[in-house]
Amino acid sequence: MKRGYGGVAIIWKKEINENIKELIDGGNRIQAIHIQQGDKPICLINVYMPSDSKNADIEYKDTLAQIDEMIEKYKDTHEIIVCGDMNGSLDRSSTPHDKILKTFCKEKCIGNTEKCPVKETFYHQNGMSKGQIDYFLFKSNSEIINKIRQIDVLDTDPENTSDHVPVILTLNSQLKKVREKATTIIAKPKWTDCDHQIYKEVINKELPKHKLLPNCV
């Protein structure tokens, strides 16, 4: 897949390669894949939204517009899941990005689910700022919501060097596993144990049976 901005990435086990297809929509802050499952495939959109810095509102709105285009493109053929660092919260309205994100979700009928705990996912290194800004978002009428087993927001851990904690979505979904292809291994002759005289006699006997092309060495 293309290299995502800020480390945004989607990885999967090679055993399900046949179920995955890269989608080339969106800019460098977005990565997306098609996941073949059940009756309707999933369009998984992973995004790293611009941070709440000076003059970032335009880029923030532009990235949401790209997500909107993808939702409109795939909404009739796929179950839509938008996930990632939204750099905006649905549980507060203290920053411009909070308000922009909440307005977008309301207008597009997309949002968090009650199965996700309300819990901080970001802890600033200054120790003073924190909030829930990492989400899995779904269309309000999406059938995929019924397949959610659970959503977990993990606790902080000294071994986690990121200022974000993992958010884990577990779905009840059926994927076909790739059947392992049989591999034929042809053993190479062990020349040190070979009777060179017998080998030469066999070659001289069999070679005339094969028609060689002109200039063949």
Secondary structure as GFF3:
##gff-version 3
##sequence-region A 1 217
A	DSSP	three_ten_helix	5	7	.	.	.	ID=ss1
A	DSSP	three_ten_helix	14	19	.	.	.	ID=ss2
A	DSSP	beta_strand	20	23	.	.	.	ID=ss3
A	DSSP	beta_strand	30	35	.	.	.	ID=ss4
A	DSSP	beta_strand	42	48	.	.	.	ID=ss5
A	DSSP	alpha_helix	57	74	.	.	.	ID=ss6
A	DSSP	beta_strand	79	85	.	.	.	ID=ss7
A	DSSP	alpha_helix	96	107	.	.	.	ID=ss8
A	DSSP	beta_strand	110	111	.	.	.	ID=ss9
A	DSSP	beta_strand	122	123	.	.	.	ID=ss10
A	DSSP	beta_strand	130	131	.	.	.	ID=ss11
A	DSSP	beta_strand	134	139	.	.	.	ID=ss12
A	DSSP	three_ten_helix	143	147	.	.	.	ID=ss13
A	DSSP	beta_strand	148	153	.	.	.	ID=ss14
A	DSSP	beta_strand	167	171	.	.	.	ID=ss15
A	DSSP	three_ten_helix	191	193	.	.	.	ID=ss16
A	DSSP	alpha_helix	196	206	.	.	.	ID=ss17
A	DSSP	three_ten_helix	207	209	.	.	.	ID=ss18
###
